[in-house]
Amino acid sequence: MGELAMAINHSESQQFALQDIQHIAFKGKEMEAVYSEQSNQDCMIAEESADSTKTAEEFEKGLMQYGCSHYRRRCRIRAPCCNEIFDCRHCHNEAKNSINVDQKLRHDIPRHQVKQVICSLCGTEQEVQQVCINCGVCMGKYFCETCKLFDDDTSKKQYHCNGCGICRIGGRENFFHCSKCGCCYSILLKNSHPCVEGAMHHDCPVCFEYLFESRNDVTVLPCGHTIHKYCLKEMRDHLQFACPLCSKSVCDMSKVWEKIDMEIAATPMPEPYQNKMVWILCNDCGKKSKVQFHVVAQKCLNCKSYNTRQTRG
């Protein structure tokens, strides 16, 4: 990853990186459910019929007043793995994977296997459903029966992707599912992104969080590999402009190559090295070249990139 870390003016390098990098981030914050297309309508439909039994005030009671840091919801879940009650699956996973928990006992909740929920208003434990059987309150305006997701904050524009098998946020109209990459991308990348099989089904190469289930923004590099948007920013801040996985440049580096041209021209090699030739491999185009050795860098004869590595002398 450090092969492209060169002594470049920090402000200038950040300027071209910000202008040229293709980091169209998709709000890949993974929810926890398979979305029924009727979910956003369920509460509204139920509310219309509630006039005959309960008032709309009862139905909406406690809206956005309950939940945790992850979700606004009016119920808690009973974890099928340890039979304990938590506000959501993230709360469970954070508690059960804490450094204070014995390593052998750490585990994640099997979210699709949740069968019981507890109403936050009346405390009634019941099978997973959107409306409490006791007090009639809607436990989540967004509801997924398959994966037991409740969320009162519908401004997230949750939607279900059949290809991913989970719910995403950001609005169905803004994303598409790439079957080869195995994940959802911004619609802006539909006809331009390079496909990498299972692109999201691996850890972030910087922080090692599993990207497919990450709740943080993920971005697609020009090479097709994926990385957290924040981690990419950290790379740029530390003058790292090569993909940590394949070493291809993560942005247009032409301005940097021009500066290196000038530096090489101003730095003649000592006489014993003036005719020294070496073989290089270009990380950007993959071509091999035999070029004149220079202590600063070696330039690819094919694509004119300095993102190269010496293979033999």
N, C-alpha and C positions, 0 to 999 in steps of 0.2 A: 504493500500500500504506500510505502514511503518513497517509491522510485521516482515519483513525479514531484517530490517536495523540493522545490528549487528556491533560490534566494530571489524572490520576486517582490516588488514593492507591494506592501499589504493592501493599501487603499486601491491601487490599480487592479490588483488581482481580484479583489472582491467585486469591483465594478463590472468587469467583463463576466465574472461568474454569475452575478445576479442578472445580467442582461441576457445571457445566452443559454443558460442551463435549462434543460427541459425537465423541470421538476413540477409537473402538473400533478399536484397531490390529490389523491382521492381520499375522501373521508372514509378510510377503511377501518374506522373504529368498529370493531366487530361487536355486535350486540349479543344476544344469546338465544336466537330463536329462528325458527322457520316461520315466515310471515304469511298469514292468511290474508288474501286481498280484501277480505271483508273486515279486517281488524279495526281499521279506522272508522268504520261505519257501525261496528257492533254497539258501541256506547250510545251513538245517536239513535239507532233503531230501538235499543232498549229504553232510551229515555222517552221516546214517543209513546211507547206502550206503557211506560211507568205511570202515566197520568191516571190510569184506572186503579192502580194499587198504591203507588207511592208518589210523592211530589218530586218535581225536578230538583228541589233543594236537597232532599234526602239522597237522591241519586248522586249529586255532585258534592256532597258533604266531604270536607277534608281534601278537596282537590288541591294538589301541589303543596300540601302541608305535611305530608309524610314521605318516608323513604330514607335514602342514604346519599352519600356523595356521588354515587354512580347513577341512581335513578330516583325520580319522583314517582312513588307508587303507594297504594294504600293496602298493601299486604306484605307479609314476609313469607319465606319459604322454609320448609323442613327438608334438610339435606338427607337424601336417601342413603348416603354413604356412612354418615356418622350419627344420624337421627337428631341432629341439633338444628336450632332455628337461627336463620340469618336474614338480613334485609334483602340480600341478593347473592348471586353466585360469586361475584367479585369479592364481596365481604367475606364469604366462606373461604375462598381461595387465599385471600390475604391472611386470614387468621390461621388457616391450616398449613400454610407454607411459610409461616414466620420462622425466623432464626431460633426462636425460643421453643419451637416444637421439635421433638425428636425426629431425626431425618427419616427414620423408618416409618413414621406415622404421617408424614406429610403427603398430601393428596389434593387433587382438584375434584370438584363436584361433577358427577355425571349429569349435566344439566337437563338432558332429554328424559331423564328418569325421575325427575321431581314429580311427586304425585299429590302432595299435600301443601296447602297454603293457609296462612293465618291472617284473617282480616285485621288490619291495624286499628280499626275503629271499635269493633265489638269483641275482638279476640276469638272469634269462632274459627276453629280449624275445620277444613273442608277439602274436598277434591279440587283440583285445579279448574277454575272457571273465572270468567270475567266479573260477574256480579255476585256479591256475597249472598249466600242462601239465608242468612239470618237478618241482617240489617238492610239488605238491598242496595248497598253502595257499590258503585263501579270501582273496582280495585285497580284498574289501569285503563286509560282511554285507548292506549295502544295495547293490544293483547295478542299473544301468540300461544295458541293452545298446544302446538307440537313441542315447542321448546320452553314453554312456561315463562314467557317474557311479559312483564307488566310495566308500563311506563305512562305516566300522565303527561309528560312533556312531548307532545306531538309536533312541536316546532322542529324537532330533529329530522322530520320527514323520513321516518323509518320505511323501509321497503324490504321485501323478501327476494332473494336471488336463488332460484332453483339450482343453478349451477354451483354456487358456493354452499348451498344448504343451510345458510344462516341469514340473519337480517343485517342489513347495512343501514346507514343513515346518509342523508343528503339528497334524497329524492330519486325515484326510479328513472325519471326522464333525464337525469344528469349523468347516468352511468350505463355501462354495458358490460356484459360478462364475456371474457375471452376464454373459450374452452381449452385452448392450449396452455395459456398461462395459468388457468384455474382460479381466476379471481376477477373482481370487478375493477374497471378503470374508468376514468373520466371519459365522457363521450368525445371529448376533444382529441383523444388518442386512438379513436376507433380504427382509423385507416392509416395510422402513422407509427404506432409503437412496434418495436421489434419483439416478436414473441419468444419467450423463454419458458420452456415447459416447467410448470410448477413454480412460477416466478415468486409467488407469495408464500409458498409452503416451505419456508426455511427461516432461520433466525436472521435478525438484522446483523449485517457484518460488522457493525460498530458496537452496539450494546448487547447483542445476542438475545434480544426478546423475539419470541416467535411472531413473525409479521402477520400471518393469516388471522390470528386472534388478537392482534394488538389494538388497543383503543386510541393509539396516537396516530397522527397523520403519516401516511406512507407516500413516497414519491418514486417515480419510475425514471431510471437513468437512461441516457441515450443508447446504452448497450442492451437494455431490457431488464437488467437486474433491479431489484427493489431495495429500498433503504428508508429508514425513518427520515422524515423531513428535517427534524431537529438534528439528527446525527449528521446529515449531509451539511447542514450549516456549520456544525462543529468542525467538520473536515475542512471546509473552506476557510474558516477562521484560523486554522492551523496550516494553511497553505498546502492542503492535500487535494489534488484535483484529478485523481485516478480512482476508478472503481476498485474497491477493496477485493472484489472477487475475480475480475478479469483484467484489471489494470488499464482498461481503456479510459481515455479522457472523458470526464463527466460534463464538459462544456466546450465551447469553441475556444481553443487555445492559440489561435493564429497571432494574436497580439503578443503573446508571450514568446512564441517562436521567433517573431521579428526582433524582439529584445535580445534573445539568445544569439541570433545571427550577428547582431552588432557587437555583442560581448565577445564572441569567438573571433570576429574580425579584429577586435582591439586587443586580443590576447594570443599572439603568435606562440606556437610551441617551440621548445628548444630544438636545436638542430638534430639531435639524435632521434627525435620523435616526428620530425616533419614528414617523413615518408612512411611512417608506420601505418599499416592497414589492419583493420579488424572487421569481423563479421558481427552484425547486429540483427536483432529481431525487433520489429516495430510492434508495440503493444496496441496501436490504433488500427492498423490495416493488416497486420499479421504477416507482412512480407519480410524476407531476409535480404540484407544488402551487405556488400563489402565496401566500407567507407574509410576515410582517413581518420585516424584516431585523434581525439582532442580531449583534454582534461575536463572541459566544461560539459560537453554533451556530444552525442553522435546523431546526425540527422538522417532520417529515413529518405532514401532516394525516390521512393514511390509516392508517399503522401506528404513529404516535407515535414513530418512531425519529429519532435525531439523526445517524444515519449517512447524511448527505445531502451533496449538492454543489450549489453555486449554478450555474445554467445561464445566467441573464441577469438584469440588474438591473431 
